[in-house]
């Protein structure tokens, strides 16, 4: 099951990057638990895809046009998929660039992402936003 779970996560990244938002969202369970990480400006954690879309994705899209997570490594075990990569983007209100390492931890069940937790340098986010 681990390889299938990696493919679900890869599909999500690929579809977001291609701008196929509906296809990307189709990989996420409607009851997902989403945590941008301790101290992250887009916290606190939210539950449910509708809240994730409104409180996280919409805000990111409005404030960080073109923001991308560039996945570099995928590590998996049972229902967990860990992605190591880079966040790259420019904060629209300040014009400042963000380029920082990131670790994303996904839990995948029955072909859907049921939880997400991010570990990143929140200071880099705040610096770009100030």
Secondary structure, 3 states (H helix, E strand, C coil): CHHHHHHHHHHHHHHHHHCCHHHHHCCEEEEEEEECCCCCCCCCCEECHHHHHHHHHHHHHHHCCCCEEEEEEEEEECCEEEEEEEEEEEECCCCEEEEEEEEEEEEEECCEEEEEEEEECHHHHHHHHC
